[in-house]
Amino acid sequence: MRRVTVIGAGVIGMCVASYLQRMGASVTVLDPIEPGKNCSFGNAGSVSRRACVPLASPGMLKDVPKWLTDPMAPLAVRWSYLPWAMPWLWRFIRAGRRSEVERSAAALSALLDPVFENYEPLLKEAKAEDLIRKDGQLYVYESEAAYQADSSGWELRRRHGARIEVMSREELREFEPALAPSFAKGVLLPEHGHCIDPFGLVRALADAFRRKGGSIVAERVLNIEMDGDKPRALVTAIGRHNVETVVVAAGAWSHQLARLFGHRVPLETQRGYHATLSSPNITPRSTVMWAEKKFMATPMQMGLRFAGTVELAGLDAPPNYERATKLLELGKRMFPGLQGSDVSRWMGHRPCLPDSVPVIGPSLKVKNVYFAFGHGHLGLTAASTTGRLVAEMVMGAKPCIDPAPYRIDRF
Ligand SMILES: Cc1cc2nc3c(=O)[nH]c(=O)nc-3n(C[C@H](O)[C@H](O)[C@H](O)COP(=O)(O)OP(=O)(O)OC[C@H]3O[C@@H](n4cnc5c(N)ncnc54)[C@H](O)[C@@H]3O)c2cc1C
């Protein structure tokens, strides 16, 4: 029986582990914290099947001064972190060239297209089918000019097969009456959906994995012992674990582990925030993305969540929860009648590569090592296909999609 050790128990690691188990491997997962308690805990929950538009776009350079001067901007860079962020930002700006955007969009589109189908068997096994709903996603704009400015992105999605329904102010009010009347334009993506409890999803996958004999060990991997060109053991603070095949799915920390295998990868954390209002008096019928402000409102099991924005400040700086408070303020502007009881605030580290495309596939330097990280803003969405693809590669089965665009050596 093939023995596989997965590093990281976020949504990516647990989907990889679940698919490997389904294909007959004996799987151990290592993570110092409870499965799903890192970035996968507090995301916006959108299952964005048609979100093939990478974050970097042509003409982004003009926005750089705002990133640096407004700490509350949808994308902000902390001054103290700027020297560390510069090399990544430079690659990010270069990833906004038109040819690069086309390449990334094709890679994302192939990965995202089958996400609902690839979640199905995992949800069934975990008895968690009710956690993911295919109920569409609404984008809203206050100004026609902002909608026009996004037109190339909408065109790109259309070219990759997205169904897109544009709504006038009146249609929008009919569709979602609780929205502020200031919204002038809406775009509905009926093929999207959402998860009503992102942490609950990872917990359900982890429970099912354990029930089927999988093991989850609460230890942090610190080092790797090699036996020639293959890994022999993973070293943790507590001891060592002999290994045959390793999958690195450690989210925003994955570059530290990739380096141990000889790979240098430009992975950066894009810190995002949420504010979740429990017992809200308003429940939108799907996720609603305020396009100009770059955040989402998502109806969840535990309340109404406002989540999004990007802050470049590294893995160690303390959170700035004012950003979460600001999201709640904007949420109340979005739904003027909104009331609720308690508010919880959260920050998470999105694992981001400059071209918005994750790394999925084998190491090209050592044998029996695979990577699954860098899913950025789309990790919840892309986890199911990533899990399946990695398991197929590890087990020597025919990959469900061409893995070439996700190679680790593309940088
Ligand atoms: C505000 C916000 C909103 C978002 N909204 C959406 C959305 O609507 N839709 C969507 O698809 N995505 C969304 N995302 C992105 C999504 O949450 C992430 O892409 C996804 O959670 C990444 O999963 P992961 O498993 O790679 O990382 P994580 O969930 O961070 O898991 C990585 C795990 O690796 C462990 N680890 C790290 N180092 C080691 C080590 N050395 N040894 C052992 N374990 C280690 C960590 O403890 C962690 O548990 C959002 C993110 C944020 C922050």
The ligand as an SDF file (V2000), in Angstrom:
LIG
                    3D

 53 58  0  0  0  0  0  0  0  0999 V2000
  -10.6820   37.0360    3.8920 C   0  0  0  0  0  0  0  0  0  0  0  0
  -10.5610   35.8320    2.9870 C   0  0  0  0  0  0  0  0  0  0  0  0
  -11.6060   35.5060    2.1330 C   0  0  0  0  0  0  0  0  0  0  0  0
  -11.4950   34.4130    1.2850 C   0  0  0  0  0  0  0  0  0  0  0  0
  -12.5650   34.0660    0.5100 N   0  0  0  0  0  0  0  0  0  0  0  0
  -12.4980   32.9820   -0.2970 C   0  0  0  0  0  0  0  0  0  0  0  0
  -13.6290   32.5790   -1.0570 C   0  0  0  0  0  0  0  0  0  0  0  0
  -14.6870   33.1820   -0.9700 O   0  0  0  0  0  0  0  0  0  0  0  0
  -13.5070   31.5100   -1.8700 N   0  0  0  0  0  0  0  0  0  0  0  0
  -12.3260   30.7940   -1.9820 C   0  0  0  0  0  0  0  0  0  0  0  0
  -12.2930   29.8590   -2.7710 O   0  0  0  0  0  0  0  0  0  0  0  0
  -11.2540   31.1340   -1.2370 N   0  0  0  0  0  0  0  0  0  0  0  0
  -11.3050   32.2010   -0.4020 C   0  0  0  0  0  0  0  0  0  0  0  0
  -10.2250   32.5630    0.3490 N   0  0  0  0  0  0  0  0  0  0  0  0
   -8.9710   31.8320    0.1780 C   0  0  0  0  0  0  0  0  0  0  0  0
   -8.9470   30.5060    0.9150 C   0  0  0  0  0  0  0  0  0  0  0  0
   -9.4040   30.6680    2.2410 O   0  0  0  0  0  0  0  0  0  0  0  0
   -7.5000   29.9700    0.9130 C   0  0  0  0  0  0  0  0  0  0  0  0
   -7.0140   29.9380   -0.4140 O   0  0  0  0  0  0  0  0  0  0  0  0
   -7.4500   28.5720    1.4940 C   0  0  0  0  0  0  0  0  0  0  0  0
   -8.0050   28.5500    2.7920 O   0  0  0  0  0  0  0  0  0  0  0  0
   -6.0170   28.0780    1.5540 C   0  0  0  0  0  0  0  0  0  0  0  0
   -6.0550   26.7690    2.0830 O   0  0  0  0  0  0  0  0  0  0  0  0
   -4.7370   26.0240    2.4710 P   0  0  0  0  0  0  0  0  0  0  0  0
   -5.1470   24.6800    2.9170 O   0  0  0  0  0  0  0  0  0  0  0  0
   -3.7450   26.1540    1.3710 O   0  0  0  0  0  0  0  0  0  0  0  0
   -4.1420   26.9040    3.6800 O   0  0  0  0  0  0  0  0  0  0  0  0
   -4.5050   26.8940    5.2360 P   0  0  0  0  0  0  0  0  0  0  0  0
   -5.9420   26.7840    5.4820 O   0  0  0  0  0  0  0  0  0  0  0  0
   -3.7880   28.0740    5.8260 O   0  0  0  0  0  0  0  0  0  0  0  0
   -3.8490   25.5490    5.7510 O   0  0  0  0  0  0  0  0  0  0  0  0
   -2.4470   25.3620    5.7690 C   0  0  0  0  0  0  0  0  0  0  0  0
   -2.1190   24.5450    6.9900 C   0  0  0  0  0  0  0  0  0  0  0  0
   -0.7210   24.2120    6.9620 O   0  0  0  0  0  0  0  0  0  0  0  0
   -0.2580   24.1920    8.2900 C   0  0  0  0  0  0  0  0  0  0  0  0
    1.1950   24.3100    8.3060 N   0  0  0  0  0  0  0  0  0  0  0  0
    1.9580   25.3730    7.9770 C   0  0  0  0  0  0  0  0  0  0  0  0
    3.2630   25.0940    8.1470 N   0  0  0  0  0  0  0  0  0  0  0  0
    3.3160   23.8090    8.5990 C   0  0  0  0  0  0  0  0  0  0  0  0
    4.4000   22.9600    8.9760 C   0  0  0  0  0  0  0  0  0  0  0  0
    5.6650   23.3690    8.8940 N   0  0  0  0  0  0  0  0  0  0  0  0
    4.1020   21.7240    9.4250 N   0  0  0  0  0  0  0  0  0  0  0  0
    2.8070   21.2890    9.5010 C   0  0  0  0  0  0  0  0  0  0  0  0
    1.7670   22.0530    9.1470 N   0  0  0  0  0  0  0  0  0  0  0  0
    2.0180   23.3000    8.7080 C   0  0  0  0  0  0  0  0  0  0  0  0
   -0.9720   25.3920    8.9270 C   0  0  0  0  0  0  0  0  0  0  0  0
   -1.0160   25.2560   10.3480 O   0  0  0  0  0  0  0  0  0  0  0  0
   -2.3440   25.3370    8.2680 C   0  0  0  0  0  0  0  0  0  0  0  0
   -3.2910   24.6770    9.0840 O   0  0  0  0  0  0  0  0  0  0  0  0
  -10.3020   33.6510    1.2440 C   0  0  0  0  0  0  0  0  0  0  0  0
   -9.2670   33.9530    2.1080 C   0  0  0  0  0  0  0  0  0  0  0  0
   -9.3890   35.0430    2.9930 C   0  0  0  0  0  0  0  0  0  0  0  0
   -8.2760   35.3480    3.9330 C   0  0  0  0  0  0  0  0  0  0  0  0
  1  2  1  0
  2  3  1  0
  2 52  2  0
  3  4  2  0
  4  5  1  0
  4 50  1  0
  5  6  2  0
  6  7  1  0
  6 13  1  0
  7  8  2  0
  7  9  1  0
  9 10  1  0
 10 11  2  0
 10 12  1  0
 12 13  2  0
 13 14  1  0
 14 15  1  0
 14 50  1  0
 15 16  1  0
 16 17  1  0
 16 18  1  0
 18 19  1  0
 18 20  1  0
 20 21  1  0
 20 22  1  0
 22 23  1  0
 23 24  1  0
 24 25  2  0
 24 26  1  0
 24 27  1  0
 27 28  1  0
 28 29  2  0
 28 30  1  0
 28 31  1  0
 31 32  1  0
 32 33  1  0
 33 34  1  0
 33 48  1  0
 34 35  1  0
 35 36  1  0
 35 46  1  0
 36 37  1  0
 36 45  1  0
 37 38  2  0
 38 39  1  0
 39 40  1  0
 39 45  2  0
 40 41  1  0
 40 42  2  0
 42 43  1  0
 43 44  2  0
 44 45  1  0
 46 47  1  0
 46 48  1  0
 48 49  1  0
 50 51  2  0
 51 52  1  0
 52 53  1  0
M  END
$$$$
